[in-house]
Amino acid sequence: MLTAIGFDADDTLWHNETFFRLTEARFIELLAEHADPRDLETRLLDAERRNLSHYGYGVKGFTLSMIETAIEVTEGRVPAPIIAEILAAGREMLSHPVDLLPHARAAVEALAATHRVILITKGDLLDQERKLAASGLGDLFHGVEIVSEKTPEIYARIFARHADGPERAMMVGNSMKSDVLPILSAGGWGVHIPHGVTWALEMADAPAGHDRFHELPDLRGVPALASALS
């Protein structure tokens, strides 16, 4: 019997990756005289991958990776005004408005009436708390967990702490890598809600043939699926 539902936040309940891509385009424009756009994209992604273990996920790590890439491609000669522009872009990202995705509120409200509903997100603590407060959804969750990484072990601990363990829990999110595959490994259900823009480091293949994997076009169908599984 399904008793708990976990929701990812960024690009599951509200828009997020779009702001990263817009900032990346601004970054590429700033450094257009110093490197080819495709080379800049590759170098920035490489820097983000290297820095995950140091800075974690979120805007602050992304901003530091942009600065590192700017220094690298200019061989240490990046003008100070460009660094200032990158920092300003990072600050702007940390204050962008929260725009809920379709059916987000209705889905969380419906499920909160029948299940334990937990927000499980990764990223910068202050930024994630800000977005949750601005979303207006905070009071609907029975628990909120902001983690540095999403692994089977972390899901097992969270669902044991807030509910009846991972075997009776479902995780809903846009990332196959972080939201679906780890909860399946922990013994729960994973529901993939594709988003139009997905970070390259969050991509993974779907688990073909797994009986606890589901994919839905949007959040509207999650309450009905949860009801059927319960």
C-alpha positions in Angstrom: 0.0 0.0 0.0 1.3 3.4 -1.0 1.3 5.8 2.0 3.8 8.6 1.1 4.6 10.8 -1.9 7.8 12.6 -2.4 8.0 15.6 -4.7 11.1 17.1 -6.3 11.0 20.9 -6.4 12.9 22.5 -9.3 11.4 21.8 -12.7 8.8 19.5 -11.1 6.7 22.0 -9.1 8.2 25.3 -10.5 10.4 26.5 -13.3 14.2 26.5 -12.7 16.4 25.2 -15.4 15.2 27.9 -17.8 16.9 30.6 -15.7 20.2 28.7 -15.8 20.0 28.4 -19.6 19.2 32.1 -20.0 22.2 33.0 -17.7 24.4 30.6 -19.7 23.4 32.4 -22.9 24.3 35.7 -21.2 27.7 34.3 -20.1 28.5 33.1 -23.6 27.7 36.5 -25.0 30.0 38.2 -22.5 32.9 36.0 -23.6 32.1 35.9 -27.3 35.4 37.6 -28.1 37.4 35.0 -26.2 36.0 31.6 -27.2 33.6 29.8 -29.5 30.1 29.4 -28.0 30.2 25.6 -28.3 33.6 25.4 -26.6 32.3 27.7 -23.9 29.3 25.4 -23.3 31.5 22.3 -23.1 34.0 24.0 -20.7 31.3 25.3 -18.5 29.6 21.9 -18.2 33.0 20.3 -17.4 33.6 22.9 -14.7 30.2 22.2 -13.2 30.8 18.5 -13.2 34.2 19.0 -11.5 32.8 21.4 -8.9 29.8 19.4 -7.8 31.7 17.7 -5.0 33.0 21.1 -3.8 30.1 23.5 -4.2 27.1 21.2 -4.6 24.1 22.0 -6.7 22.5 25.4 -7.2 23.1 28.9 -8.3 26.2 29.6 -6.2 28.1 26.6 -7.6 27.0 27.6 -11.1 28.2 31.1 -10.7 31.6 30.0 -9.4 31.9 27.6 -12.4 31.2 30.4 -14.8 33.9 32.5 -13.2 36.4 29.6 -13.3 35.5 29.0 -17.0 36.0 32.7 -17.8 39.4 32.7 -16.2 40.3 29.5 -18.0 39.3 30.6 -21.5 41.0 34.0 -21.2 44.2 32.4 -19.7 43.7 34.5 -16.6 43.1 37.8 -18.4 39.3 38.1 -18.0 38.4 41.7 -17.5 37.1 42.7 -14.1 33.8 44.1 -15.6 33.0 40.6 -17.0 33.5 39.0 -13.6 31.2 41.7 -12.1 28.6 40.9 -14.8 28.8 37.2 -14.0 28.3 37.9 -10.2 25.4 40.1 -11.0 23.8 37.4 -13.1 24.2 35.0 -10.2 22.5 37.4 -7.8 19.7 37.9 -10.2 19.1 34.2 -10.4 18.9 34.1 -6.6 16.0 36.5 -6.7 14.0 35.4 -9.7 10.2 34.9 -9.1 8.8 31.4 -8.5 6.5 30.3 -11.3 4.6 27.2 -10.6 4.3 24.5 -13.3 0.8 23.5 -14.5 -1.3 21.4 -11.9 1.4 21.7 -9.2 -0.8 23.2 -6.5 -3.8 21.0 -7.3 -1.7 17.8 -7.3 0.0 18.6 -4.0 -3.3 19.6 -2.3 -5.1 16.5 -3.5 -2.3 14.1 -2.3 -1.8 15.9 1.0 -5.3 15.0 1.9 -4.7 11.2 1.4 -1.0 10.6 1.9 2.1 11.8 3.7 3.6 14.4 1.2 7.3 15.3 1.5 9.3 17.8 -0.5 12.7 16.4 -1.3 15.0 18.7 -3.2 18.7 19.3 -3.6 20.6 22.6 -4.0 21.5 25.6 -1.9 19.7 25.7 1.4 18.9 29.4 1.4 17.8 29.5 -2.2 15.6 26.4 -1.9 14.0 27.7 1.3 13.3 31.0 -0.5 11.7 29.3 -3.4 9.5 27.1 -1.2 8.3 30.1 0.8 7.6 32.1 -2.4 5.7 29.1 -4.0 2.9 29.2 -1.5 3.1 25.4 -1.2 5.1 25.1 2.0 2.1 24.5 4.4 0.9 21.6 2.3 4.0 19.3 3.0 4.3 17.0 6.0 8.0 17.3 5.7 10.7 19.1 3.8 14.2 17.7 3.1 16.9 19.7 1.3 19.8 17.3 0.6 23.2 17.5 -1.0 22.5 14.4 -3.2 19.7 12.0 -4.0 20.7 8.4 -3.5 18.8 5.2 -2.6 20.2 5.4 1.0 19.0 9.0 1.4 15.5 8.2 0.1 15.4 5.2 2.4 16.2 7.3 5.4 13.8 10.1 4.5 10.8 7.9 3.9 11.6 5.8 7.0 11.7 9.1 9.0 8.5 10.7 7.6 6.4 7.7 6.6 6.5 3.8 6.4 9.7 3.3 4.4 10.6 3.5 0.8 8.7 0.4 -0.2 5.5 2.2 0.5 6.6 5.5 -1.1 6.5 7.2 -4.5 9.0 9.9 -5.7 7.8 12.3 -8.4 10.2 14.4 -10.4 11.6 15.5 -13.7 15.1 14.0 -13.3 15.5 10.3 -14.3 18.9 10.3 -12.7 18.0 11.9 -9.3 14.2 11.4 -8.8 13.5 8.1 -10.4 16.4 5.6 -10.5 17.4 6.0 -6.8 13.9 5.5 -5.4 13.5 2.4 -7.6 16.7 1.1 -6.2 15.4 1.8 -2.7 12.3 -0.3 -3.4 9.8 2.4 -4.0 7.8 3.8 -7.0 9.4 6.4 -9.4 7.2 8.7 -11.5 9.0 10.7 -14.2 7.4 14.0 -15.3 9.4 15.3 -18.3 10.3 18.9 -18.4 11.1 20.8 -21.6 14.6 21.8 -20.4 16.8 19.3 -18.5 20.4 19.8 -17.4 22.8 17.5 -19.1 24.1 16.2 -15.8 20.6 15.0 -14.8 19.9 12.9 -17.9 19.8 9.1 -17.7 18.0 6.3 -19.6 14.6 5.1 -18.4 14.4 1.8 -16.6 12.8 -0.3 -19.3 10.4 -2.9 -18.0 10.5 -1.9 -14.3 7.1 -2.6 -12.7 7.4 0.4 -10.3 8.3 2.9 -12.9 5.7 5.3 -14.4 5.9 8.3 -16.7 3.2 10.9 -16.9 3.0 14.0 -19.2 2.4 16.4 -16.3 1.4 16.5 -12.6 -2.3 16.3 -13.3 -2.3 12.5 -13.4 -0.3 11.9 -10.2 -3.2 11.8 -7.7 -5.1 9.2 -9.8 -1.9 7.1 -10.1 -1.3 7.3 -6.4 -4.9 6.3 -5.7 -4.7 3.3 -8.0 -1.5 2.1 -6.3 -2.9 2.7 -2.8 
